[in-house]
Amino acid sequence: MPKMKTNSSAKKRFKVTGSGKIKRFRAGKSHLLRKKSKKAKGHLTGSVLVAKADEKRLKDLLAI
């Protein structure tokens, strides 16, 4: 059986942690920033873990 291919868009957007969880960045920090408060922009900074419900689907896309 051939190897599973990793989805190219998924590998650019998600990273796998050492414990096997999937990390993502928050959406909404790329444009229309003048109308967002400093506090709102601060909350969009940094990474968070992917929801448990989405993990299986993303693991298939990342071929893990």
N, C-alpha and C positions, 0 to 999 in steps of 0.2 A: 504494500500500500504506500502511496506517495506521502511525503511530508505535508503537514498542514501549512498553508501560507498565512502569514500575519497580515491583517488588514492594515494598509498603509496609513489611512487617516486615523485609525485608532492608536497606532504606535506613536504618532506625533502628539496626540492629545492626552494619553494616559501613561502613568508609570506604575510599575509594580514594586511594592515595598518589600523589605526583607522577609516579613512574615506572610507575604502572599496576598496582602490586601491591595486594592487598586486606588491610586491617588489621581485627582483631577484638579484643574484650576477652575475658578468661578467665571461664569459668563458675564458680559456686560462691562468690561473694563477697557474696551478698545476704541469706542467713539461716543459722541454725545456726552462728554465728560463735564462740560461747563454747567449743565443743569443739575448735576449730581452734587450733593454736599460732600464735604471732605470726609465726613463720617461714613457716608455710603460708599465712597471710593475706597476707604480703608478696609471696609468689610469685604470688598471684592478682591483684595490683595491676598496672596498666599494660596495654599492648596488645602483641600479637604478630601476625605475618603469618599468613595463612591457608595451610594446606597446599596444595602444588602440585596434588594430586589433586582438591581441591575448587574450584580457581580457575575452571575453565570453567563449572561449574554456577552459581557465584555471579555471574559476569559476565553470564550470561543473565538471572538474577533482577534484577540491577542495571541491565540494558539498556545495557551498555557495549560 
